[in-house]
């Protein structure tokens, strides 16, 4: 399973976009502080996830979402329930 996910901090309400093969393990890593980038904003709740057929596709989508740096886009994805951007 290759997943792009969006977490929301329950402390500062900021979003974090990531991708993984094991969503349960990765969420636990974020919430236990083992992820350096998110350790200061824990705990997190999972607000969105979408599966992709390959790890390459999931990583590409994750990279493109992070490159946008747009809260509006992230919130639109959460509201609509899926990612619309085409993978190149």
PyMOL Python script that loads the backbone (N, CA, C, O; Angstrom):
from pymol import cmd

cmd.read_pdbstr("""\
ATOM      1  N   UNK A   1       0.844  -1.170   0.000  1.00  0.00           N
ATOM      2  CA  UNK A   1       0.000   0.000   0.000  1.00  0.00           C
ATOM      3  C   UNK A   1       0.897   1.244   0.000  1.00  0.00           C
ATOM      4  O   UNK A   1       1.760   1.383   0.866  1.00  0.00           O
ATOM      5  N   UNK A   2       0.699   2.128  -0.947  1.00  0.00           N
ATOM      6  CA  UNK A   2       1.439   3.380  -1.052  1.00  0.00           C
ATOM      7  C   UNK A   2       0.443   4.509  -0.855  1.00  0.00           C
ATOM      8  O   UNK A   2      -0.493   4.668  -1.639  1.00  0.00           O
ATOM      9  N   UNK A   3       0.648   5.288   0.196  1.00  0.00           N
ATOM     10  CA  UNK A   3      -0.351   6.254   0.621  1.00  0.00           C
ATOM     11  C   UNK A   3       0.240   7.660   0.701  1.00  0.00           C
ATOM     12  O   UNK A   3       1.349   7.854   1.199  1.00  0.00           O
ATOM     13  N   UNK A   4      -0.515   8.630   0.205  1.00  0.00           N
ATOM     14  CA  UNK A   4      -0.245  10.036   0.487  1.00  0.00           C
ATOM     15  C   UNK A   4      -1.217  10.414   1.589  1.00  0.00           C
ATOM     16  O   UNK A   4      -2.413  10.137   1.499  1.00  0.00           O
ATOM     17  N   UNK A   5      -0.695  11.049   2.628  1.00  0.00           N
ATOM     18  CA  UNK A   5      -1.542  11.374   3.771  1.00  0.00           C
ATOM     19  C   UNK A   5      -1.369  12.830   4.182  1.00  0.00           C
ATOM     20  O   UNK A   5      -0.356  13.466   3.893  1.00  0.00           O
ATOM     21  N   UNK A   6      -2.380  13.331   4.858  1.00  0.00           N
ATOM     22  CA  UNK A   6      -2.327  14.676   5.418  1.00  0.00           C
ATOM     23  C   UNK A   6      -2.681  14.569   6.894  1.00  0.00           C
ATOM     24  O   UNK A   6      -3.720  14.025   7.269  1.00  0.00           O
ATOM     25  N   UNK A   7      -1.795  15.100   7.715  1.00  0.00           N
ATOM     26  CA  UNK A   7      -2.014  15.152   9.148  1.00  0.00           C
ATOM     27  C   UNK A   7      -2.286  16.589   9.545  1.00  0.00           C
ATOM     28  O   UNK A   7      -1.848  17.523   8.874  1.00  0.00           O
ATOM     29  N   UNK A   8      -3.016  16.761  10.645  1.00  0.00           N
ATOM     30  CA  UNK A   8      -3.209  18.093  11.189  1.00  0.00           C
ATOM     31  C   UNK A   8      -2.775  18.080  12.652  1.00  0.00           C
ATOM     32  O   UNK A   8      -3.176  17.212  13.426  1.00  0.00           O
ATOM     33  N   UNK A   9      -1.956  19.049  13.011  1.00  0.00           N
ATOM     34  CA  UNK A   9      -1.495  19.173  14.389  1.00  0.00           C
ATOM     35  C   UNK A   9      -2.666  19.570  15.275  1.00  0.00           C
ATOM     36  O   UNK A   9      -3.445  20.458  14.930  1.00  0.00           O
ATOM     37  N   UNK A  10      -2.782  18.911  16.410  1.00  0.00           N
ATOM     38  CA  UNK A  10      -3.816  19.276  17.370  1.00  0.00           C
ATOM     39  C   UNK A  10      -3.333  20.408  18.276  1.00  0.00           C
ATOM     40  O   UNK A  10      -4.075  20.859  19.149  1.00  0.00           O
ATOM     41  N   UNK A  11      -2.103  20.868  18.080  1.00  0.00           N
ATOM     42  CA  UNK A  11      -1.539  21.965  18.857  1.00  0.00           C
ATOM     43  C   UNK A  11      -1.673  23.286  18.108  1.00  0.00           C
ATOM     44  O   UNK A  11      -2.232  24.250  18.631  1.00  0.00           O
ATOM     45  N   UNK A  12      -1.149  23.327  16.865  1.00  0.00           N
ATOM     46  CA  UNK A  12      -1.161  24.586  16.109  1.00  0.00           C
ATOM     47  C   UNK A  12      -2.029  24.532  14.848  1.00  0.00           C
ATOM     48  O   UNK A  12      -2.105  25.511  14.105  1.00  0.00           O
ATOM     49  N   UNK A  13      -2.677  23.402  14.606  1.00  0.00           N
ATOM     50  CA  UNK A  13      -3.617  23.194  13.499  1.00  0.00           C
ATOM     51  C   UNK A  13      -2.981  23.287  12.111  1.00  0.00           C
ATOM     52  O   UNK A  13      -3.693  23.414  11.115  1.00  0.00           O
ATOM     53  N   UNK A  14      -1.662  23.225  12.038  1.00  0.00           N
ATOM     54  CA  UNK A  14      -0.980  23.210  10.746  1.00  0.00           C
ATOM     55  C   UNK A  14      -1.071  21.815  10.150  1.00  0.00           C
ATOM     56  O   UNK A  14      -1.249  20.824  10.858  1.00  0.00           O
ATOM     57  N   UNK A  15      -0.946  21.763   8.828  1.00  0.00           N
ATOM     58  CA  UNK A  15      -1.014  20.497   8.105  1.00  0.00           C
ATOM     59  C   UNK A  15       0.383  19.994   7.782  1.00  0.00           C
ATOM     60  O   UNK A  15       1.322  20.773   7.623  1.00  0.00           O
ATOM     61  N   UNK A  16       0.500  18.677   7.687  1.00  0.00           N
ATOM     62  CA  UNK A  16       1.731  18.035   7.253  1.00  0.00           C
ATOM     63  C   UNK A  16       1.355  17.020   6.182  1.00  0.00           C
ATOM     64  O   UNK A  16       0.461  16.199   6.390  1.00  0.00           O
ATOM     65  N   UNK A  17       2.025  17.071   5.050  1.00  0.00           N
ATOM     66  CA  UNK A  17       1.781  16.148   3.937  1.00  0.00           C
ATOM     67  C   UNK A  17       2.944  15.158   3.880  1.00  0.00           C
ATOM     68  O   UNK A  17       4.107  15.545   3.986  1.00  0.00           O
ATOM     69  N   UNK A  18       2.618  13.891   3.714  1.00  0.00           N
ATOM     70  CA  UNK A  18       3.660  12.872   3.617  1.00  0.00           C
ATOM     71  C   UNK A  18       3.191  11.695   2.787  1.00  0.00           C
ATOM     72  O   UNK A  18       2.045  11.646   2.340  1.00  0.00           O
ATOM     73  N   UNK A  19       4.094  10.748   2.588  1.00  0.00           N
ATOM     74  CA  UNK A  19       3.740   9.494   1.907  1.00  0.00           C
ATOM     75  C   UNK A  19       4.477   8.357   2.590  1.00  0.00           C
ATOM     76  O   UNK A  19       5.553   8.543   3.158  1.00  0.00           O
ATOM     77  N   UNK A  20       3.880   7.183   2.523  1.00  0.00           N
ATOM     78  CA  UNK A  20       4.449   6.025   3.206  1.00  0.00           C
ATOM     79  C   UNK A  20       3.860   4.741   2.640  1.00  0.00           C
ATOM     80  O   UNK A  20       2.869   4.758   1.910  1.00  0.00           O
ATOM     81  N   UNK A  21       4.488   3.641   2.992  1.00  0.00           N
ATOM     82  CA  UNK A  21       3.932   2.324   2.660  1.00  0.00           C
ATOM     83  C   UNK A  21       3.106   1.780   3.828  1.00  0.00           C
ATOM     84  O   UNK A  21       2.232   0.935   3.632  1.00  0.00           O
ATOM     85  N   UNK A  22       3.386   2.268   5.051  1.00  0.00           N
ATOM     86  CA  UNK A  22       2.696   1.775   6.243  1.00  0.00           C
ATOM     87  C   UNK A  22       2.164   2.968   7.039  1.00  0.00           C
ATOM     88  O   UNK A  22       2.884   3.551   7.850  1.00  0.00           O
ATOM     89  N   UNK A  23       0.927   3.318   6.807  1.00  0.00           N
ATOM     90  CA  UNK A  23       0.335   4.516   7.408  1.00  0.00           C
ATOM     91  C   UNK A  23       0.231   4.413   8.927  1.00  0.00           C
ATOM     92  O   UNK A  23       0.486   5.398   9.620  1.00  0.00           O
ATOM     93  N   UNK A  24      -0.128   3.282   9.447  1.00  0.00           N
ATOM     94  CA  UNK A  24      -0.253   3.104  10.899  1.00  0.00           C
ATOM     95  C   UNK A  24       1.082   3.358  11.586  1.00  0.00           C
ATOM     96  O   UNK A  24       1.145   4.094  12.572  1.00  0.00           O
ATOM     97  N   UNK A  25       2.143   2.758  11.075  1.00  0.00           N
ATOM     98  CA  UNK A  25       3.473   2.934  11.642  1.00  0.00           C
ATOM     99  C   UNK A  25       3.918   4.385  11.548  1.00  0.00           C
ATOM    100  O   UNK A  25       4.465   4.935  12.504  1.00  0.00           O
ATOM    101  N   UNK A  26       3.684   5.003  10.399  1.00  0.00           N
ATOM    102  CA  UNK A  26       4.141   6.379  10.178  1.00  0.00           C
ATOM    103  C   UNK A  26       3.414   7.368  11.097  1.00  0.00           C
ATOM    104  O   UNK A  26       4.037   8.286  11.630  1.00  0.00           O
ATOM    105  N   UNK A  27       2.123   7.191  11.284  1.00  0.00           N
ATOM    106  CA  UNK A  27       1.360   8.050  12.189  1.00  0.00           C
ATOM    107  C   UNK A  27       1.882   7.910  13.616  1.00  0.00           C
ATOM    108  O   UNK A  27       1.993   8.900  14.341  1.00  0.00           O
ATOM    109  N   UNK A  28       2.198   6.695  14.014  1.00  0.00           N
ATOM    110  CA  UNK A  28       2.755   6.454  15.347  1.00  0.00           C
ATOM    111  C   UNK A  28       4.111   7.152  15.481  1.00  0.00           C
ATOM    112  O   UNK A  28       4.414   7.705  16.537  1.00  0.00           O
ATOM    113  N   UNK A  29       4.922   7.133  14.433  1.00  0.00           N
ATOM    114  CA  UNK A  29       6.219   7.816  14.470  1.00  0.00           C
ATOM    115  C   UNK A  29       6.042   9.325  14.650  1.00  0.00           C
ATOM    116  O   UNK A  29       6.760   9.949  15.431  1.00  0.00           O
ATOM    117  N   UNK A  30       5.090   9.903  13.932  1.00  0.00           N
ATOM    118  CA  UNK A  30       4.835  11.335  14.073  1.00  0.00           C
ATOM    119  C   UNK A  30       4.375  11.664  15.495  1.00  0.00           C
ATOM    120  O   UNK A  30       4.845  12.635  16.088  1.00  0.00           O
ATOM    121  N   UNK A  31       3.477  10.878  16.032  1.00  0.00           N
ATOM    122  CA  UNK A  31       2.903  11.180  17.338  1.00  0.00           C
ATOM    123  C   UNK A  31       3.824  10.846  18.511  1.00  0.00           C
ATOM    124  O   UNK A  31       3.613  11.338  19.620  1.00  0.00           O
ATOM    125  N   UNK A  32       4.835  10.022  18.282  1.00  0.00           N
ATOM    126  CA  UNK A  32       5.775   9.690  19.360  1.00  0.00           C
ATOM    127  C   UNK A  32       6.993  10.617  19.349  1.00  0.00           C
ATOM    128  O   UNK A  32       7.837  10.541  20.242  1.00  0.00           O
ATOM    129  N   UNK A  33       7.087  11.486  18.348  1.00  0.00           N
ATOM    130  CA  UNK A  33       8.207  12.419  18.279  1.00  0.00           C
ATOM    131  C   UNK A  33       9.413  11.884  17.537  1.00  0.00           C
ATOM    132  O   UNK A  33      10.462  12.527  17.530  1.00  0.00           O
ATOM    133  N   UNK A  34       9.294  10.723  16.912  1.00  0.00           N
ATOM    134  CA  UNK A  34      10.425  10.144  16.179  1.00  0.00           C
ATOM    135  C   UNK A  34      10.621  10.754  14.801  1.00  0.00           C
ATOM    136  O   UNK A  34      11.587  10.432  14.110  1.00  0.00           O
ATOM    137  N   UNK A  35       9.723  11.622  14.404  1.00  0.00           N
ATOM    138  CA  UNK A  35       9.867  12.337  13.145  1.00  0.00           C
ATOM    139  C   UNK A  35      10.329  13.754  13.481  1.00  0.00           C
ATOM    140  O   UNK A  35       9.568  14.541  14.044  1.00  0.00           O
ATOM    141  N   UNK A  36      11.571  14.077  13.138  1.00  0.00           N
ATOM    142  CA  UNK A  36      12.189  15.333  13.563  1.00  0.00           C
ATOM    143  C   UNK A  36      11.365  16.559  13.151  1.00  0.00           C
ATOM    144  O   UNK A  36      11.180  17.472  13.956  1.00  0.00           O
ATOM    145  N   UNK A  37      10.878  16.589  11.929  1.00  0.00           N
ATOM    146  CA  UNK A  37      10.180  17.766  11.424  1.00  0.00           C
ATOM    147  C   UNK A  37       8.882  18.039  12.174  1.00  0.00           C
ATOM    148  O   UNK A  37       8.513  19.198  12.364  1.00  0.00           O
ATOM    149  N   UNK A  38       8.189  16.997  12.599  1.00  0.00           N
ATOM    150  CA  UNK A  38       6.881  17.181  13.225  1.00  0.00           C
ATOM    151  C   UNK A  38       6.898  17.024  14.749  1.00  0.00           C
ATOM    152  O   UNK A  38       5.849  17.126  15.385  1.00  0.00           O
ATOM    153  N   UNK A  39       8.053  16.781  15.336  1.00  0.00           N
ATOM    154  CA  UNK A  39       8.103  16.478  16.771  1.00  0.00           C
ATOM    155  C   UNK A  39       7.636  17.623  17.656  1.00  0.00           C
ATOM    156  O   UNK A  39       7.192  17.376  18.777  1.00  0.00           O
ATOM    157  N   UNK A  40       7.720  18.872  17.194  1.00  0.00           N
ATOM    158  CA  UNK A  40       7.319  20.010  18.012  1.00  0.00           C
ATOM    159  C   UNK A  40       5.828  20.328  17.914  1.00  0.00           C
ATOM    160  O   UNK A  40       5.322  21.159  18.669  1.00  0.00           O
ATOM    161  N   UNK A  41       5.125  19.680  16.998  1.00  0.00           N
ATOM    162  CA  UNK A  41       3.710  19.984  16.780  1.00  0.00           C
ATOM    163  C   UNK A  41       2.784  18.840  17.132  1.00  0.00           C
ATOM    164  O   UNK A  41       1.589  18.914  16.844  1.00  0.00           O
ATOM    165  N   UNK A  42       3.294  17.785  17.745  1.00  0.00           N
ATOM    166  CA  UNK A  42       2.468  16.626  18.061  1.00  0.00           C
ATOM    167  C   UNK A  42       1.518  16.936  19.189  1.00  0.00           C
ATOM    168  O   UNK A  42       1.813  17.835  19.978  1.00  0.00           O
ATOM    169  N   UNK A  43       0.421  16.271  19.319  1.00  0.00           N
ATOM    170  CA  UNK A  43      -0.042  15.130  18.530  1.00  0.00           C
ATOM    171  C   UNK A  43      -0.722  15.554  17.228  1.00  0.00           C
ATOM    172  O   UNK A  43      -1.146  16.697  17.060  1.00  0.00           O
ATOM    173  N   UNK A  44      -0.805  14.589  16.319  1.00  0.00           N
ATOM    174  CA  UNK A  44      -1.434  14.787  15.027  1.00  0.00           C
ATOM    175  C   UNK A  44      -2.644  13.888  14.881  1.00  0.00           C
ATOM    176  O   UNK A  44      -2.730  12.816  15.480  1.00  0.00           O
ATOM    177  N   UNK A  45      -3.579  14.357  14.065  1.00  0.00           N
ATOM    178  CA  UNK A  45      -4.685  13.485  13.684  1.00  0.00           C
ATOM    179  C   UNK A  45      -4.645  13.342  12.163  1.00  0.00           C
ATOM    180  O   UNK A  45      -4.307  14.281  11.443  1.00  0.00           O
ATOM    181  N   UNK A  46      -4.991  12.167  11.701  1.00  0.00           N
ATOM    182  CA  UNK A  46      -5.049  11.892  10.276  1.00  0.00           C
ATOM    183  C   UNK A  46      -6.335  12.497   9.729  1.00  0.00           C
ATOM    184  O   UNK A  46      -7.428  12.149  10.177  1.00  0.00           O
ATOM    185  N   UNK A  47      -6.207  13.411   8.751  1.00  0.00           N
ATOM    186  CA  UNK A  47      -7.390  14.054   8.189  1.00  0.00           C
ATOM    187  C   UNK A  47      -7.647  13.639   6.746  1.00  0.00           C
ATOM    188  O   UNK A  47      -8.715  13.919   6.201  1.00  0.00           O
ATOM    189  N   UNK A  48      -6.663  12.963   6.115  1.00  0.00           N
ATOM    190  CA  UNK A  48      -6.839  12.536   4.731  1.00  0.00           C
ATOM    191  C   UNK A  48      -5.801  11.475   4.388  1.00  0.00           C
ATOM    192  O   UNK A  48      -4.662  11.535   4.853  1.00  0.00           O
ATOM    193  N   UNK A  49      -6.202  10.506   3.573  1.00  0.00           N
ATOM    194  CA  UNK A  49      -5.245   9.565   2.989  1.00  0.00           C
ATOM    195  C   UNK A  49      -5.814   9.047   1.668  1.00  0.00           C
ATOM    196  O   UNK A  49      -7.025   8.890   1.513  1.00  0.00           O
ATOM    197  N   UNK A  50      -4.924   8.791   0.736  1.00  0.00           N
ATOM    198  CA  UNK A  50      -5.309   8.258  -0.567  1.00  0.00           C
ATOM    199  C   UNK A  50      -4.235   7.278  -1.019  1.00  0.00           C
ATOM    200  O   UNK A  50      -3.041   7.571  -0.960  1.00  0.00           O
ATOM    201  N   UNK A  51      -4.676   6.125  -1.464  1.00  0.00           N
ATOM    202  CA  UNK A  51      -3.747   5.097  -1.933  1.00  0.00           C
ATOM    203  C   UNK A  51      -3.376   5.321  -3.388  1.00  0.00           C
ATOM    204  O   UNK A  51      -4.169   5.821  -4.185  1.00  0.00           O
ATOM    205  N   UNK A  52      -2.138   4.934  -3.715  1.00  0.00           N
ATOM    206  CA  UNK A  52      -1.639   4.972  -5.085  1.00  0.00           C
ATOM    207  C   UNK A  52      -1.014   3.631  -5.408  1.00  0.00           C
ATOM    208  O   UNK A  52      -0.593   2.896  -4.515  1.00  0.00           O
ATOM    209  N   UNK A  53      -0.959   3.320  -6.693  1.00  0.00           N
ATOM    210  CA  UNK A  53      -0.510   1.988  -7.095  1.00  0.00           C
ATOM    211  C   UNK A  53       0.986   1.775  -6.904  1.00  0.00           C
ATOM    212  O   UNK A  53       1.418   0.641  -6.694  1.00  0.00           O
ATOM    213  N   UNK A  54       1.787   2.832  -6.972  1.00  0.00           N
ATOM    214  CA  UNK A  54       3.231   2.674  -6.812  1.00  0.00           C
ATOM    215  C   UNK A  54       3.782   3.693  -5.819  1.00  0.00           C
ATOM    216  O   UNK A  54       3.191   4.748  -5.589  1.00  0.00           O
ATOM    217  N   UNK A  55       4.912   3.356  -5.246  1.00  0.00           N
ATOM    218  CA  UNK A  55       5.581   4.274  -4.330  1.00  0.00           C
ATOM    219  C   UNK A  55       6.048   5.519  -5.086  1.00  0.00           C
ATOM    220  O   UNK A  55       5.989   6.631  -4.560  1.00  0.00           O
ATOM    221  N   UNK A  56       6.498   5.330  -6.284  1.00  0.00           N
ATOM    222  CA  UNK A  56       6.968   6.447  -7.108  1.00  0.00           C
ATOM    223  C   UNK A  56       5.851   7.476  -7.336  1.00  0.00           C
ATOM    224  O   UNK A  56       6.076   8.683  -7.245  1.00  0.00           O
ATOM    225  N   UNK A  57       4.658   6.982  -7.629  1.00  0.00           N
ATOM    226  CA  UNK A  57       3.516   7.867  -7.848  1.00  0.00           C
ATOM    227  C   UNK A  57       3.161   8.625  -6.564  1.00  0.00           C
ATOM    228  O   UNK A  57       2.921   9.832  -6.599  1.00  0.00           O
ATOM    229  N   UNK A  58       3.129   7.916  -5.442  1.00  0.00           N
ATOM    230  CA  UNK A  58       2.802   8.546  -4.155  1.00  0.00           C
ATOM    231  C   UNK A  58       3.829   9.610  -3.797  1.00  0.00           C
ATOM    232  O   UNK A  58       3.460  10.699  -3.359  1.00  0.00           O
ATOM    233  N   UNK A  59       5.099   9.313  -3.976  1.00  0.00           N
ATOM    234  CA  UNK A  59       6.153  10.291  -3.662  1.00  0.00           C
ATOM    235  C   UNK A  59       6.076  11.509  -4.578  1.00  0.00           C
ATOM    236  O   UNK A  59       6.306  12.637  -4.143  1.00  0.00           O
ATOM    237  N   UNK A  60       5.756  11.275  -5.831  1.00  0.00           N
ATOM    238  CA  UNK A  60       5.640  12.375  -6.785  1.00  0.00           C
ATOM    239  C   UNK A  60       4.497  13.313  -6.392  1.00  0.00           C
ATOM    240  O   UNK A  60       4.652  14.534  -6.430  1.00  0.00           O
ATOM    241  N   UNK A  61       3.363  12.750  -6.019  1.00  0.00           N
ATOM    242  CA  UNK A  61       2.216  13.551  -5.592  1.00  0.00           C
ATOM    243  C   UNK A  61       2.559  14.298  -4.302  1.00  0.00           C
ATOM    244  O   UNK A  61       2.252  15.483  -4.176  1.00  0.00           O
ATOM    245  N   UNK A  62       3.187  13.620  -3.349  1.00  0.00           N
ATOM    246  CA  UNK A  62       3.600  14.272  -2.103  1.00  0.00           C
ATOM    247  C   UNK A  62       4.503  15.470  -2.402  1.00  0.00           C
ATOM    248  O   UNK A  62       4.291  16.558  -1.866  1.00  0.00           O
ATOM    249  N   UNK A  63       5.491  15.275  -3.243  1.00  0.00           N
ATOM    250  CA  UNK A  63       6.428  16.348  -3.587  1.00  0.00           C
ATOM    251  C   UNK A  63       5.700  17.536  -4.207  1.00  0.00           C
ATOM    252  O   UNK A  63       5.971  18.686  -3.861  1.00  0.00           O
ATOM    253  N   UNK A  64       4.787  17.259  -5.112  1.00  0.00           N
ATOM    254  CA  UNK A  64       4.058  18.340  -5.789  1.00  0.00           C
ATOM    255  C   UNK A  64       3.162  19.101  -4.814  1.00  0.00           C
ATOM    256  O   UNK A  64       3.051  20.324  -4.901  1.00  0.00           O
ATOM    257  N   UNK A  65       2.524  18.387  -3.889  1.00  0.00           N
ATOM    258  CA  UNK A  65       1.691  19.060  -2.888  1.00  0.00           C
ATOM    259  C   UNK A  65       2.539  19.957  -1.987  1.00  0.00           C
ATOM    260  O   UNK A  65       2.144  21.080  -1.672  1.00  0.00           O
ATOM    261  N   UNK A  66       3.697  19.463  -1.578  1.00  0.00           N
ATOM    262  CA  UNK A  66       4.577  20.264  -0.727  1.00  0.00           C
ATOM    263  C   UNK A  66       5.108  21.479  -1.478  1.00  0.00           C
ATOM    264  O   UNK A  66       5.316  22.537  -0.883  1.00  0.00           O
ATOM    265  N   UNK A  67       5.325  21.333  -2.762  1.00  0.00           N
ATOM    266  CA  UNK A  67       5.840  22.424  -3.577  1.00  0.00           C
ATOM    267  C   UNK A  67       4.820  23.562  -3.697  1.00  0.00           C
ATOM    268  O   UNK A  67       5.206  24.727  -3.796  1.00  0.00           O
ATOM    269  N   UNK A  68       3.532  23.239  -3.691  1.00  0.00           N
ATOM    270  CA  UNK A  68       2.484  24.265  -3.759  1.00  0.00           C
ATOM    271  C   UNK A  68       2.500  25.162  -2.518  1.00  0.00           C
ATOM    272  O   UNK A  68       2.235  26.359  -2.619  1.00  0.00           O
ATOM    273  N   UNK A  69       2.808  24.594  -1.357  1.00  0.00           N
ATOM    274  CA  UNK A  69       2.814  25.327  -0.080  1.00  0.00           C
ATOM    275  C   UNK A  69       1.521  26.112   0.118  1.00  0.00           C
ATOM    276  O   UNK A  69       1.546  27.276   0.517  1.00  0.00           O
ATOM    277  N   UNK A  70       0.403  25.471  -0.161  1.00  0.00           N
ATOM    278  CA  UNK A  70      -0.873  26.167  -0.098  1.00  0.00           C
ATOM    279  C   UNK A  70      -1.846  25.469   0.847  1.00  0.00           C
ATOM    280  O   UNK A  70      -2.243  24.327   0.614  1.00  0.00           O
ATOM    281  N   UNK A  71      -2.219  26.156   1.899  1.00  0.00           N
ATOM    282  CA  UNK A  71      -3.218  25.630   2.830  1.00  0.00           C
ATOM    283  C   UNK A  71      -4.566  25.456   2.127  1.00  0.00           C
ATOM    284  O   UNK A  71      -5.302  24.512   2.415  1.00  0.00           O
ATOM    285  N   UNK A  72      -4.892  26.384   1.188  1.00  0.00           N
ATOM    286  CA  UNK A  72      -6.155  26.289   0.444  1.00  0.00           C
ATOM    287  C   UNK A  72      -6.244  24.986  -0.332  1.00  0.00           C
ATOM    288  O   UNK A  72      -7.284  24.327  -0.320  1.00  0.00           O
ATOM    289  N   UNK A  73      -5.165  24.609  -1.006  1.00  0.00           N
ATOM    290  CA  UNK A  73      -5.160  23.372  -1.792  1.00  0.00           C
ATOM    291  C   UNK A  73      -5.325  22.173  -0.869  1.00  0.00           C
ATOM    292  O   UNK A  73      -6.110  21.269  -1.156  1.00  0.00           O
ATOM    293  N   UNK A  74      -4.592  22.163   0.231  1.00  0.00           N
ATOM    294  CA  UNK A  74      -4.685  21.049   1.183  1.00  0.00           C
ATOM    295  C   UNK A  74      -6.105  20.938   1.730  1.00  0.00           C
ATOM    296  O   UNK A  74      -6.652  19.839   1.804  1.00  0.00           O
ATOM    297  N   UNK A  75      -6.700  22.051   2.110  1.00  0.00           N
ATOM    298  CA  UNK A  75      -8.062  22.018   2.653  1.00  0.00           C
ATOM    299  C   UNK A  75      -9.084  21.603   1.601  1.00  0.00           C
ATOM    300  O   UNK A  75     -10.086  20.969   1.929  1.00  0.00           O
ATOM    301  N   UNK A  76      -8.842  21.953   0.346  1.00  0.00           N
ATOM    302  CA  UNK A  76      -9.735  21.527  -0.736  1.00  0.00           C
ATOM    303  C   UNK A  76      -9.650  20.006  -0.926  1.00  0.00           C
ATOM    304  O   UNK A  76     -10.668  19.345  -1.130  1.00  0.00           O
ATOM    305  N   UNK A  77      -8.453  19.467  -0.860  1.00  0.00           N
ATOM    306  CA  UNK A  77      -8.264  18.012  -0.973  1.00  0.00           C
ATOM    307  C   UNK A  77      -8.996  17.301   0.162  1.00  0.00           C
ATOM    308  O   UNK A  77      -9.684  16.305  -0.062  1.00  0.00           O
ATOM    309  N   UNK A  78      -8.843  17.814   1.373  1.00  0.00           N
ATOM    310  CA  UNK A  78      -9.512  17.204   2.533  1.00  0.00           C
ATOM    311  C   UNK A  78     -11.026  17.248   2.348  1.00  0.00           C
ATOM    312  O   UNK A  78     -11.710  16.253   2.585  1.00  0.00           O
ATOM    313  N   UNK A  79     -11.546  18.391   1.929  1.00  0.00           N
ATOM    314  CA  UNK A  79     -12.995  18.561   1.755  1.00  0.00           C
ATOM    315  C   UNK A  79     -13.545  17.648   0.660  1.00  0.00           C
ATOM    316  O   UNK A  79     -14.591  17.024   0.836  1.00  0.00           O
ATOM    317  N   UNK A  80     -12.837  17.570  -0.473  1.00  0.00           N
ATOM    318  CA  UNK A  80     -13.325  16.787  -1.611  1.00  0.00           C
ATOM    319  C   UNK A  80     -13.048  15.290  -1.443  1.00  0.00           C
ATOM    320  O   UNK A  80     -13.725  14.463  -2.054  1.00  0.00           O
ATOM    321  N   UNK A  81     -12.058  14.941  -0.620  1.00  0.00           N
ATOM    322  CA  UNK A  81     -11.800  13.539  -0.346  1.00  0.00           C
ATOM    323  C   UNK A  81     -10.892  12.827  -1.323  1.00  0.00           C
ATOM    324  O   UNK A  81     -10.753  11.605  -1.264  1.00  0.00           O
ATOM    325  N   UNK A  82     -10.271  13.574  -2.221  1.00  0.00           N
ATOM    326  CA  UNK A  82      -9.305  12.951  -3.137  1.00  0.00           C
ATOM    327  C   UNK A  82      -8.402  14.004  -3.751  1.00  0.00           C
ATOM    328  O   UNK A  82      -8.714  15.194  -3.759  1.00  0.00           O
ATOM    329  N   UNK A  83      -7.280  13.538  -4.261  1.00  0.00           N
ATOM    330  CA  UNK A  83      -6.297  14.418  -4.890  1.00  0.00           C
ATOM    331  C   UNK A  83      -6.552  14.437  -6.378  1.00  0.00           C
ATOM    332  O   UNK A  83      -6.604  13.389  -7.021  1.00  0.00           O
ATOM    333  N   UNK A  84      -6.712  15.638  -6.930  1.00  0.00           N
ATOM    334  CA  UNK A  84      -7.006  15.789  -8.358  1.00  0.00           C
ATOM    335  C   UNK A  84      -5.789  16.026  -9.222  1.00  0.00           C
ATOM    336  O   UNK A  84      -5.858  15.816 -10.433  1.00  0.00           O
ATOM    337  N   UNK A  85      -4.666  16.458  -8.648  1.00  0.00           N
ATOM    338  CA  UNK A  85      -3.526  16.804  -9.495  1.00  0.00           C
ATOM    339  C   UNK A  85      -3.042  15.595 -10.272  1.00  0.00           C
ATOM    340  O   UNK A  85      -2.930  14.489  -9.743  1.00  0.00           O
ATOM    341  N   UNK A  86      -2.760  15.837 -11.534  1.00  0.00           N
ATOM    342  CA  UNK A  86      -2.264  14.771 -12.396  1.00  0.00           C
ATOM    343  C   UNK A  86      -0.808  14.492 -12.065  1.00  0.00           C
ATOM    344  O   UNK A  86      -0.040  15.411 -11.781  1.00  0.00           O
ATOM    345  N   UNK A  87      -0.439  13.234 -12.104  1.00  0.00           N
ATOM    346  CA  UNK A  87       0.929  12.834 -11.850  1.00  0.00           C
ATOM    347  C   UNK A  87       1.692  12.857 -13.164  1.00  0.00           C
ATOM    348  O   UNK A  87       1.249  12.288 -14.161  1.00  0.00           O
ATOM    349  N   UNK A  88       2.827  13.509 -13.156  1.00  0.00           N
ATOM    350  CA  UNK A  88       3.654  13.571 -14.378  1.00  0.00           C
ATOM    351  C   UNK A  88       4.823  12.636 -14.285  1.00  0.00           C
ATOM    352  O   UNK A  88       5.623  12.554 -15.217  1.00  0.00           O
TER     353      UNK A  88
END
""", "prot")
cmd.dss("prot")
cmd.show_as("cartoon", "prot")
cmd.util.cbc("prot")
cmd.orient("prot")
